[in-house]
Amino acid sequence: MEGIRVTVNRTDLLSMYAFLLDQVEEGIHVVDTAGKTVIYNRKMAEMEFMEPQDVLGRSVLDVFTFPEEGYSTLLRALRTGEPKPNVKQTFFNLRGEVITTINSTMPILKDGKIIGALEIAREITKLEQMQKTILRRSETRYTFASLIGESAAIIEVTEDAKRAARTHSSILIVGETGTGKELFAQSIHHASPRSAGPFVSQNCAALPETLIEGILFGTTQGAFSGALDRAGLLEQADGGTILLDELNVLGLSLQAKLLRAIQEKTIRRLGDSVDREIDVRILATISEDPLDAITGGHLRKDLYYRLSVVTLFLPPLRERSGDIPQLTSYFIHKYNELFRMSVLGVSAEVMSFFMSYPWPGNVRELEHTIEGALNLVTDAREIEMSHLPLHMRRRRSGAEGERERAGETALYVEADDKARDLHRQLADYERVYVQRVLAIHAGNISAAARELGVSRQSLQYRLRKWADQRADKE
C-alpha cells in the first residue's frame, strides 16, 4: 500500500511541536552540548516557578543552583552519556525557592555523538513540604477556658463537649465556617484522658487528591516515584487524637478505608502488605448539615453513623448575638496588645450594626473585622463605621436607604383610639419590623432570618402564627 505524504511547512511544524509539548503533564527540559536550554515546556516552568523566557537560551547553571556536586541530573547525562531513570533531585531556582523533582534523564544522540540531553520530570515539591510540616504533632493552644460567651446556646454545647471529653468515643463537630470547630476539638483533647498524647490536625480540603491517601495512611518506599517509608497522620496520632477538618471533601473510596481503620483499629500504609495497629480518637468536622452531605453524596452514611457517636452542633454567631459585645471586647484587647494601641471599644453605631449584621463568617469574621478596623484607626479612641470594611458600610447605608424609601425614619405603629398594654404594643412592633425586613429581602426567609438574628425555623414559626391570627379574625 502506497504511503500518504503530508507536507507541512517548517514554521507550522515547529508550532505543532511546541503545542504538543505544552499539553503533556510532565516537565520537559532539553539542553544543547553547551548546557544551554533549547526546549522548556509549560509544565516544567510551573514546577520550577519560572517563566520560559528566563530559562530558554541560558545555561542551566546560570539559572539554577544544585548543591550536589554542582551538577544537575541533566548536565550529568550530557557529561557522562548515561541515562538515569527516576532520580530524585533537590535544587534552587533564581529566587532561591526549593524545588524537588523525580527526573528521568538521557543523552540525545545523533550518529553516535551526543548533541544534547533530555530530562522528563515529575514534581514532588509539595509532597516533600507537606510530609515535613503536616506529619508533626500539633500543639493544643485552646482549652474550654478559652471559650468566650455566656449565651444559652454556647453554654449548652460547651457542657455537652465537656461530658464527651471524658471518653474515647468519636465526635462529629458540625458548624458553619468560623464557629470555632478546631477550638472545640483542641479543648476536648486537652480535657480528655489522651491529653498527654499527640494532637494531630489536618484540613482535608487542603490535601491534593493524589496525595491524600499517602498522607493519612503513610507510604512505603517504592509505592510510587519518590515515596519513602513514612508514617501517616493516623500513625502520628497514635495514643492521642486526630482532627479531620472538612471530612466530607474526602473521596468516598477513601472514606471507606477510613471507616475500616476506625472499626478495626488498624491501618495499612500505601504500597504495604502489613496491617499496623493504632490507638487513635477520631474527631471530625463538617460545615454542612450531615444529612445534606449524605444526600448529596459527599459523606458515606456508614462513616457518619460510626463517627457521630457524639455530635456537637456549634451555633452560628447570629444565633448567639448576645455574646457579640463580649467577643468584641476580647478581640479589641487582643489586637491592642499586638499592635500596641489603646482603643477603648466601638461606637454605639458600630455596636448596633454588629448586633444586626448576620455574620456569615461567624466569630472568625468578627475577629478579622476588629483586626482590620484597628489597622485603620489613627487617633480615634473608638472604632467607628468609617473603620469597617467597605461591604459592611455599604450594607449599613443600603439598609438606611431602604428604610427612607419606605418612609421609615423611626419604627412606629399607628396608634388607635384605645390605649393598649405593653405586650400587645411590642407584639405589633415585632410584626411590623419583621414584615419590613422581609420586604427588603424580597420575601427571602433565609436572608431575612440572618438579618434579624434568628433561625429560619423561628422566623417561619412567627409567620405561621401571624397568618393563623389573621385567618381567625377573618
Beta strands, then each sheet from edge to edge (+ up, - down):
strand 1: 27-32
strand 2: 37-40
strand 3: 84-92
strand 4: 98-110
strand 5: 113-123
strand 6: 171-174
strand 7: 199-203
strand 8: 241-245
strand 9: 266-268
strand 10: 275-277
strand 11: 281-286
strand 12: 310-313
strand 13: 345-346
strand 14: 382-383
sheet 1: 2+ 1- 5+ 4- 3+
sheet 2: 7+ 8+ 11+ 6+ 12+
sheet 3: 9+ 10-
sheet 4: 13+ 14+
end
